[in-house]
Amino acid sequence: MSIRLATFNMENVFRRPTAFRLRNPADREKVIGDFTRLVTLLDLPKYSDRDKEEIARLIEKHRAYAVDPEDPPLIFINDARPGKGSGLFEQTGSGKNVHIEVKAGGRADWAGWAELGQDDLDLCVVQNTGRVVSEVDADILLTVEVEDRLTLERFNTQVLAGALGRRPYPYVLLIDGNDPRGIDIGILSRHPVTSVRTHIFDTDPDRPEDRLFSRDCPEFEIGLDGTPLVVLGNHLKSKFHDDPELRLAQARRVAQIYREAQERTPHVVVAGDLNDDPDSAAATALMDTGLRDVMSHRSYHGEPGTHGDCGSKHDKIDYLLLPPPLWHEVQHVGLETRGIFAKGIKSFCTVTSKTNAASDHAALFVDLDL
């Protein structure tokens, strides 16, 4: 049986926070910093007068009170009981003269949360993402940066099958992970997904009060004729607000999960976006288990990277890592780069800029004879 296995950071199959659309990186950093500060303050069990003043200042600064589809705020307070004497704040004034007064005395006094304002999915972008998936035509595709299962299902039926006329995948699965923006890891498969195990509750060995995985490391077990295949999906800590030690801890835990899964089946694949290059400590921690990167196979003759212009091994952050029993079954390895818009990349004719690119990642795939 020939199986094509792929991984693709789809990047745009979720509603990206509006702040990420800001062209100036310093402006983006300020919004994210303010959001982090606001969330930290809102989670305090008791609010001091100074806390209340700072919360009110941030809400006013970012119009976090506004419900305006035409001009949505970059940060929004989703307050389940506003204006009834039991919410977070009271609002007076209008237009540019809004005044916010925090009424809640602490986190237990109100029901709600802060969230980053989000843009709707761009149909042109999503269709270009569909073209990548369609061209790769994998039997099993690990999908990185997808909002939720229903979004992935709509992509499957409305874009792949509807707009592009390709066969939809009969099995679509995703478990929400730990990312507060809703960036998750899913799977599209033409073979039954017989079980899934989540690791969202794993804790950081150095910080036991914190969850280890930025997203998750789901174990998807695929029913094939004979020996089942387990795909460990990954999206390790990004280099935005970099924390290489956390990424290394995540990789070490993935290596442990890999060894444990090998007790159930010899066919265990580690796939996804490691957010680090092959010489990094995180990648090395996985390679030390005996796993091998498909892009090092003799059948691969493409670009050295998988991200950006894919021009160097430092641009390689996406992986399909195979155990020894599967390494000998590799027939072909390929990289689909045409969804990227970058210097030196020949893109699809429908990919004309970074704003309508399918992703800034290529899709990596391997054909196995099982």
C-alpha positions in Angstrom: 0.0 0.0 0.0 1.3 3.4 -1.0 0.6 6.2 1.5 1.4 9.9 1.1 1.9 11.6 4.5 2.2 15.4 4.7 2.5 18.3 7.1 1.4 21.8 6.3 1.4 25.0 8.5 -1.8 26.4 6.8 -1.3 29.7 8.8 -4.4 31.3 7.4 -7.2 28.8 8.2 -8.1 30.7 11.3 -9.2 34.2 12.1 -5.9 36.0 12.6 -5.9 38.7 15.3 -6.4 42.1 13.7 -3.3 43.3 15.5 -1.2 41.0 13.3 -2.3 43.0 10.3 -0.5 46.1 11.5 2.4 46.8 9.2 4.7 48.3 11.8 6.2 45.5 14.0 6.6 48.0 16.9 2.9 48.7 16.7 2.1 45.0 16.8 4.4 44.5 19.8 2.7 47.3 21.7 -0.8 45.9 21.2 0.3 42.4 22.2 2.2 43.8 25.2 -0.9 45.7 26.3 -3.1 42.7 25.8 -0.8 40.5 27.9 -0.7 43.2 30.6 -4.5 43.5 30.6 -5.0 39.8 30.8 -2.6 39.6 33.7 -4.4 42.3 35.6 -7.8 40.9 34.9 -6.8 37.5 36.4 -5.8 39.0 39.7 -8.1 37.8 42.6 -8.3 41.3 44.0 -8.0 44.6 42.1 -6.2 47.5 43.9 -7.1 51.1 43.0 -4.0 51.2 40.9 -4.9 48.0 39.1 -8.4 49.4 38.4 -6.8 52.6 36.9 -4.5 50.6 34.7 -7.3 48.3 33.5 -9.5 51.3 32.7 -6.6 53.0 30.9 -6.0 50.0 28.7 -9.7 49.5 27.9 -10.0 53.2 26.9 -6.8 53.1 24.9 -7.8 50.2 22.7 -11.6 50.9 22.7 -11.9 47.4 24.2 -15.5 48.3 25.1 -16.6 48.9 21.4 -18.9 46.6 19.5 -18.4 48.0 16.0 -18.3 45.6 13.0 -17.1 48.4 10.7 -14.2 49.4 13.0 -13.6 46.6 15.5 -11.1 47.2 18.3 -7.7 45.5 18.4 -8.6 44.3 22.0 -12.1 43.5 23.2 -13.6 42.8 26.6 -16.2 40.1 26.3 -18.2 40.8 29.4 -21.1 38.5 30.0 -22.9 41.0 32.3 -22.0 44.5 31.3 -23.9 47.5 32.5 -26.0 45.7 35.1 -24.0 46.5 38.2 -22.3 43.1 38.2 -19.9 43.4 35.2 -16.3 44.4 35.0 -16.8 48.1 34.3 -19.2 50.9 33.6 -19.0 53.1 30.5 -20.0 56.7 30.3 -19.7 59.2 27.5 -19.5 58.5 23.7 -17.2 58.9 20.7 -13.7 60.1 21.8 -15.0 61.0 25.2 -15.6 57.6 26.7 -14.8 57.1 30.3 -14.3 53.7 31.9 -14.7 53.0 35.6 -13.8 49.5 36.8 -16.5 48.3 39.2 -15.4 44.7 39.9 -13.3 44.1 42.9 -11.5 41.1 41.5 -11.7 38.2 39.1 -14.5 36.5 40.9 -16.8 39.5 40.6 -17.4 39.3 36.8 -17.9 36.7 34.1 -16.0 37.3 30.9 -12.5 37.6 29.4 -10.3 39.8 27.2 -9.5 38.7 23.6 -7.7 40.0 20.6 -10.0 41.3 17.9 -10.0 39.0 14.9 -10.4 39.4 11.2 -12.7 37.2 9.1 -11.1 34.5 6.9 -10.0 35.8 3.5 -11.6 33.6 0.9 -8.9 34.3 -1.7 -6.2 33.2 0.8 -8.1 30.1 1.9 -8.6 29.1 -1.7 -4.8 29.4 -2.3 -4.3 27.2 0.8 -6.7 24.8 -0.8 -4.6 24.7 -4.0 -1.6 23.6 -1.9 -3.5 20.9 -0.2 -5.1 19.8 -3.5 -1.7 19.6 -5.3 -0.1 17.6 -2.5 -3.1 15.3 -2.4 -1.9 13.5 0.7 -3.6 10.5 2.2 -2.9 11.8 5.6 -2.3 15.5 6.2 -1.3 17.1 9.5 -2.6 20.6 9.6 -1.0 23.3 11.7 -2.5 26.7 12.6 -6.2 25.8 12.1 -8.8 27.5 14.3 -11.1 24.6 15.2 -12.6 21.4 13.8 -15.6 23.1 12.2 -13.3 25.5 10.4 -11.3 22.6 9.1 -14.4 20.8 8.1 -15.7 23.8 6.2 -12.3 24.1 4.5 -12.6 20.4 3.6 -16.2 20.6 2.2 -16.5 24.1 0.9 -13.0 24.8 -0.4 -11.5 21.4 -1.4 -14.7 19.8 -2.5 -16.8 22.8 -3.4 -14.6 25.5 -4.9 -11.8 23.2 -6.2 -13.8 20.1 -7.0 -11.5 17.7 -5.2 -12.4 14.7 -3.1 -13.1 15.8 0.5 -11.4 13.9 3.3 -13.8 11.5 5.1 -12.0 11.9 8.4 -11.4 15.4 9.9 -10.3 15.7 13.5 -9.0 18.4 15.8 -8.8 18.9 19.6 -8.6 22.5 20.9 -5.2 23.2 22.4 -3.6 25.7 24.8 -3.1 28.6 22.4 -5.3 31.5 23.6 -5.7 32.6 20.0 -7.2 29.3 19.0 -4.3 28.1 16.9 -4.6 24.4 16.8 -3.3 21.2 15.2 -5.6 18.9 13.2 -5.6 16.1 10.7 -7.3 15.3 7.4 -7.2 11.6 6.5 -8.5 9.2 3.9 -8.0 6.4 6.4 -9.9 6.0 9.7 -8.6 7.9 12.7 -9.1 5.2 15.3 -8.0 7.1 18.3 -6.5 10.4 19.5 -4.7 11.2 22.7 -4.1 14.8 23.8 -1.3 16.3 25.9 -2.7 19.7 26.6 -2.5 19.0 30.3 1.2 18.1 30.4 3.1 20.4 32.7 6.5 22.1 32.3 9.1 20.2 34.4 10.8 23.4 35.4 7.5 25.3 35.9 5.0 22.7 37.2 2.3 25.4 37.5 2.4 26.0 33.7 1.2 23.8 30.9 4.1 22.6 28.7 2.8 22.7 25.2 2.0 26.0 23.5 -0.6 24.2 21.5 -0.6 20.4 22.0 1.1 17.2 20.9 -1.9 15.2 19.8 -1.4 11.5 19.0 -3.5 10.5 16.0 -3.7 6.8 15.4 -4.6 5.9 11.8 -6.1 2.5 11.0 -4.3 1.0 8.0 -4.2 -2.6 6.7 -2.1 -4.3 9.3 0.1 -2.2 11.5 -1.5 1.1 12.7 0.3 4.4 12.1 0.6 7.0 14.9 1.2 10.7 13.9 2.4 13.0 16.7 1.4 16.5 15.6 3.5 19.4 16.7 3.7 23.2 16.8 6.4 24.0 19.2 7.0 27.4 20.9 7.4 30.1 18.3 10.4 32.5 18.2 8.0 35.4 18.8 8.9 36.3 22.4 11.4 33.5 22.1 11.9 30.9 24.8 14.4 28.3 23.5 14.4 26.5 26.8 10.6 26.0 26.7 10.9 24.8 23.1 13.6 22.3 24.2 11.5 21.1 27.0 8.6 20.5 24.6 10.9 18.6 22.2 12.1 16.4 25.0 8.6 15.6 26.0 7.7 14.8 22.4 10.7 12.4 22.3 9.3 10.7 25.4 5.8 10.5 23.9 7.4 9.0 20.7 9.1 6.2 22.7 5.9 5.4 24.6 3.9 5.2 21.4 6.5 2.8 19.9 5.4 0.3 22.5 2.1 0.2 20.7 3.3 0.3 17.1 6.7 0.6 15.3 5.1 3.1 12.9 5.3 6.4 14.8 5.9 9.7 12.9 6.7 13.0 14.4 5.3 15.8 12.2 4.7 19.5 12.2 6.3 22.9 12.8 9.2 22.7 15.3 9.9 26.4 14.9 13.6 25.7 14.9 16.3 24.6 12.4 17.9 21.1 12.2 21.0 22.1 14.2 18.9 23.4 17.1 18.8 21.8 20.5 15.1 21.1 20.1 15.5 19.2 16.8 18.6 17.4 18.1 16.6 16.1 21.1 14.2 14.4 18.6 16.9 13.1 16.3 18.7 11.5 19.2 15.8 9.0 19.5 16.8 7.6 16.1 14.1 9.5 14.2 15.3 10.8 10.7 14.2 13.8 8.8 12.7 13.0 5.4 14.4 16.0 3.8 17.7 14.2 4.4 16.6 11.2 2.3 18.4 10.6 -0.9 15.1 10.9 -2.9 14.7 14.6 -1.9 16.1 17.2 -4.2 14.2 20.4 -3.3 15.0 23.6 -1.4 16.8 23.3 1.9 14.2 25.3 3.8 10.4 25.1 4.4 9.7 28.7 5.4 10.0 32.1 3.9 12.1 31.9 0.7 13.2 28.3 1.7 16.7 29.3 0.7 18.7 27.8 3.5 18.6 25.2 6.2 18.0 28.0 8.7 14.6 28.4 7.0 13.7 24.8 7.7 11.3 24.6 10.6 8.7 22.0 9.3 9.4 18.3 9.7 8.4 14.8 9.0 10.5 12.5 11.2 10.4 8.8 10.5 11.4 5.9 12.7 13.9 3.3 11.3 11.2 0.8 10.2 9.6 3.5 8.0 12.8 5.0 6.7 13.4 2.0 4.5 9.9 2.3 3.0 10.4 5.9 1.7 9.7 6.1 -2.1 9.8 9.9 -2.6 10.0 13.1 -0.7 8.7 16.5 -1.9 8.1 20.1 -1.0 5.2 22.2 -2.3 6.4 25.8 -2.3 4.0 27.4 -4.7 1.6 28.7 -2.0 4.4 31.0 -0.8 5.1 34.5 -2.1 8.8 35.2 -1.7 11.9 36.1 -3.7 13.1 33.1 -5.8 9.8 31.1 -5.3 7.7 30.3 -8.3 4.2 30.8 -6.9 0.8 29.8 -8.2 -0.6 32.4 -10.6 -3.2 33.2 -7.9 -0.6 34.0 -5.3 0.4 37.6 -6.2 1.5 39.0 -2.8 2.2 38.1 0.8 -1.4 39.1 1.7 -3.0 36.5 -0.5 -0.3 33.8 -0.1 -1.5 30.4 1.2 1.1 30.5 3.9 4.7 31.4 4.5 5.4 27.7 4.9 5.7 25.0 2.3 3.9 21.7 2.5 6.3 18.8 3.1 5.3 15.3 2.0 6.7 11.8 1.8 5.5 8.7 0.0 5.8 5.4 1.9 5.3 1.9 0.7 3.4 0.2 3.5 
